[in-house]
Amino acid sequence: MSWKGFKKAFERIPQQITAKVSKGSKTVDNEYNHLKAELKSIDAQLKIIYSNASQFKDNINAMLTFQNNFVSCMIQIFKPVTAAPDPINSESFKDFFNTLPQNDPNESRIAELAKVAIPFQSSLSEMILNIRPKLDSFDSNVLNPLLELTAIIKNIYSIMQKRDHKLLDYDRFRTTVEKYEAKGAQPGGRSLPDEQAYHKYGEMYQEASRQYRYYNDMIKKDVRILISLRDELMGLIMLKISGIQNEVFLQIHTMLISIVQKATVIDLNADLGREFKQQWDIAERVLADINMWSGEKAYTGKYNPDGNGMMGSISRKFKKDKPPPPTSRNPSRYSVGKSYINSAVPPVNPLHNTAGYSNQAKTQENYQTNIQPGLPSYESVVHHSSPYLDQAKSSYSPTAPKKIAIYATALYDYTAQAEGDLSFKANDVIEVIEYTESADDWWTGKLNGKAGLFPSNYVKLN
């Protein structure tokens, strides 16, 4: 804003305040206010029409793209894995679906649907090429005129704002002139300074009146013309929109009817509810048997034709199996005599109040007692060895055989329930230090450098 504009804005502040509190005299033009309200209504309608028209174009493009991708996916789904064509010999793709087994009704039905999907995809691609230019002309025939009209209304708003500023000047100078005129009508009249101010503000009042009436009359004239052409412009735009809609939907309908009439497995007069119910029963049995990811299954409810959508009867997509309760803390969890120890690391000293796991020394004694009987000592083996082994003994120091680490994968999450337990998450890989033959026992393992006890029914040995 320039200094001149800032000065004028500052001088208009008193008049704006008096007009807001309704204490000052304010000029009101009812015709102008009515035309201004009509212009705002037109502007709001144009924005709604432009938004809907732009959304229509985007939805048509999205629908065509979705249909093309959907048919491509359905063709891939219809192809059975056991009858996949030779990827090297391209000629095998021509009669691919004719090689499907015909003795199975479902397979034959899939083959017929697949034969429909291939020509449908080619017809759809051809239709998309014909519709794209019409959608491109939608911009020049519908969207661009709406944008131009919106820009014109925006310019009118800026002129209206200037007209409002001239109105403030007009009311401000008119009030001042009326004050000096009232003072001159009193006994004694106006003084010399008052007379000079009266002539000064009188000239400014005349100039403000001229500018205000110029902008006021110009705006009313232009807005009347715009309103008179509103119906004609909206009629042309709606005609263009309906024409493109009719052409697009007619091509889609014609293509679908021609494809469906060629398909023997599709009955246009069939009861869709009954047909869907039959197919849903089959799908429900298949979904109930899905078990793809470590105990996650798809659960379905009863088919409800009044439900919300085709998939409304699926209670949830995948539900993870509830983990089994941990095995009871019986003495067998600490029975090392039945256990298999795969590492030289001694068992973890538990803090549970059990008699079978009281001290580490007793465990080491049981361990030695368990594995020594029936196994000759290292010295006895070397004593009865050949001279070659004696020479090897003198050259190399005896070393213990390398232990093979055993790991288990966690099936569920487990949080330590007592001191000395090992917490882990599902799919964590745990190094098993000690385990037993029983699958309902407590094992000793290590995870992230921490050792502890955990229920064996929560893991699976790798």
C-alpha positions, 0 to 999 in steps of 0.5 A: 500500500502506498502512502497515499492509500494508507493516508486515505485508509486512516482518514476513513477509520472514524466513518467506519466506526460510526457506521459500525455502531450505527451512530452516523449517517450511512447511504444505503442502496437497496438495488445494489445490495440485491445485485451483490447478493445475487452475485455471491449466489452465482459465485457459490453455484459456480464453485459447486459446479466446477468441483462436481464437474472436475470430480466427474472427469477424475472419476471417469478416468479412475473408473476406466483405469480400474476396469482395465487393471481389474480385468488384467488381474482377473485373467491372471486369477483365472489361470490355474497353476497346474495348466500354466502355458509354456513361457518360451513358446508364445503360441501356447498362450492362444488356446491356453484356456481350452486346455483346462479340464472340462470334467469339473463344472467349476473349472469349465465355468472358470474357463468360460469366464476367462474366455469372456475376460480376454475380449472384454479387455481388448474392447475396454482398451479400444473404448478407453482410446475413444473416450480419452479425447472426449474427456480432454475436450471436457476441460475446454468446453466445461471447466475452462469457461467456469474458471473464466467466469469465476475470474470475472466475478473476482474482478467485480469483487475488487471493484465493489471494494473500491466502490465501498471505499468511495462510499465511505468518502462520500458519507464522510464529506456529506456529513461534514458539509451538512454540519457546516450548513446546519451551523450557518442556519443558526443565529450568527451564521458561520465564521470566516474559518468555518466558511473556508472549511465549508467551501473546502469540504463542499468541493471534496464532497462533490468529487466524492459524490461523482466517483461514488456514483460512477462506480456504483452505476457501473457495477449495477450495470455489469452485474445486471448483464451477468445475471441476464446471461447466467441462465444461457451460460449454465444451459450451455455448460449443462448441455456439454456435461450431459452430452459427454456423460451420455456418450461415455455411459452409452459406450460402456453400456454397449460394450458390456451388453455385447460382451455379456451376450457372447458369454453362455455362463452369464444369465442377465435374467438370473436372480443376483441374490440367489446366485451370490448366495450360492457362490458365497457358500462356496467362498465361505468354506474356502475362507474358513480353511485359509491358514497362511501365516502361522495360525492366522485364519479368515473367519466369516459370518453368515451371509446377510443380503441386507448387510453392508456390502458384499463383504459385510458378513466377514467378521474380521479379515484375519484373526490370530489364534489365541496362544495356549496357556503356559504349562504348569510349573511342575517339577519336571520342568527342572528335571535335568535327568531327562533333558538334553543339554547342547551347551557347556553353559550351566543352567540358569539359577532359578529363583522359583521355590522348587526343590528339584532346582535348588542349587547349581552343584546338584544339577552339574552332578546330575549332568555328569551322572547322566552323560558319563555311563557307557562312554569311554574316557578320553584317556582310555581311548588314547591308551588303546590307540595306534602309534599314529594316534600317539604321534598325533596326540603329541603334536596336537592338544586334545580339544572338546568337540564343538557343540551344535547350537539349537534354536527355536522360533517363538509362536506367540508373545510371552511375558515373564510371569515370575523371576527367572522367566524369559520374555520374548515376542512372536517370531523371535529366535531363541537359543535353547540351552536345555530342553526335555522330551516333553512338549509340555515342559519348561525349557531354558533358553537365551535371547539378547544375552539374557537367559531364563525359563520359558514354556515349551508349547510357546515355541517350535524347534528349528 
